[in-house]
Amino acid sequence: MEEALRAAGFTGIEVVDDVIYARSNPALPEFTVREIDNIWQLAQTWPLRASDPQIAAWNALHPEAPMDIYQGETRITQRATLATLPLWAELTAKMVAQCVTWRRVTRQRDEGM
């Protein structure tokens, strides 16, 4: 999987305790890749708790990368295959941008990011 990620253009690839960490863009946060029951799973989290309607809207637009709440953060996941890796880069960027927008909408005046 590490070589497939490199070939697909991902950066910052490192392995810690059977978890692969990588970035779809150097400016975006790391995502993880784990092998679960012989299936590689991609996961991107963002420190925001999306609402149920926000999650439903994302899932309607992106059923291939469902959103949920994992350990208090918003997360998208997708099965990792050679065909899905290029799409994953686009999805992580969209997810981060969407979470930033949601955060800005709910932020109180004079509150930090």
C-alpha positions in Angstrom: 0.0 0.0 0.0 2.9 2.4 0.7 4.1 2.1 -2.9 0.6 2.6 -4.2 0.3 5.8 -2.2 3.6 7.1 -3.5 2.7 6.2 -7.1 -0.6 8.1 -6.7 1.3 11.2 -5.6 0.7 11.2 -1.8 3.4 12.7 0.4 4.7 12.4 3.9 4.2 8.7 4.0 5.3 6.9 7.1 4.3 3.8 9.0 3.8 3.6 12.8 2.5 0.4 14.4 0.9 -1.0 11.2 -0.8 2.4 10.5 0.2 4.3 7.4 0.1 8.1 7.7 0.1 10.2 4.5 -1.0 13.5 3.1 -2.9 14.2 -0.1 -1.5 17.7 -0.1 1.4 19.0 2.1 -1.0 21.8 3.3 -3.7 19.3 4.5 -3.7 17.2 7.6 -2.5 13.6 7.6 -4.9 10.8 6.8 -4.5 7.2 7.9 -4.6 3.9 6.1 -5.2 0.7 8.0 -5.7 -2.9 6.9 -8.9 -4.2 8.5 -10.0 -7.7 7.6 -7.8 -7.8 4.5 -9.2 -4.5 3.2 -7.3 -1.3 3.2 -9.3 1.6 4.7 -8.5 5.3 4.2 -9.7 7.7 6.9 -9.5 11.5 7.2 -10.5 13.3 10.4 -11.1 16.9 11.3 -11.5 18.4 14.8 -15.1 19.4 14.4 -18.3 17.6 15.4 -20.5 17.8 12.3 -24.2 17.8 12.9 -26.5 15.0 11.8 -27.9 17.1 8.9 -24.4 18.1 7.8 -23.3 14.4 7.8 -26.5 13.4 5.9 -25.8 16.1 3.3 -22.2 14.9 2.8 -23.2 11.3 2.6 -25.9 12.1 0.0 -23.2 13.8 -2.2 -20.4 11.4 -1.4 -21.7 7.9 -0.7 -18.3 6.4 -1.7 -16.7 8.2 1.3 -19.3 8.1 4.2 -18.9 10.7 7.0 -19.3 9.9 10.6 -18.2 11.0 14.1 -15.1 9.1 15.3 -13.6 9.8 18.7 -15.3 13.2 18.8 -14.1 14.3 15.4 -15.7 14.3 11.9 -14.3 11.6 9.7 -14.7 10.2 6.2 -13.6 6.7 5.2 -13.2 4.9 1.9 -11.9 1.5 0.8 -8.4 1.9 -0.6 -7.9 0.5 -4.1 -5.8 1.6 -7.0 -9.0 3.1 -8.6 -10.1 5.0 -5.4 -6.7 6.6 -4.5 -6.9 9.5 -7.0 -10.5 10.2 -5.9 -9.4 10.1 -2.2 -7.1 13.1 -2.8 -10.0 15.2 -4.0 -12.3 14.0 -1.2 -9.9 14.9 1.6 -9.6 18.4 0.2 -13.4 18.7 -0.1 -13.9 17.4 3.4 -11.4 19.7 5.0 -12.9 22.7 3.1 -16.4 21.7 4.1 -15.5 21.3 7.8 -13.7 24.7 7.8 -16.9 26.3 6.3 -19.1 24.6 8.9 -16.8 25.9 11.7 -16.8 29.4 10.4 -20.6 29.4 10.2 -21.0 28.3 13.8 -18.1 30.4 15.3 -19.1 33.1 17.7 -18.0 36.7 17.0 -14.4 37.3 18.2 -13.9 33.6 18.8 -10.6 32.1 17.6 -10.6 29.4 14.9 
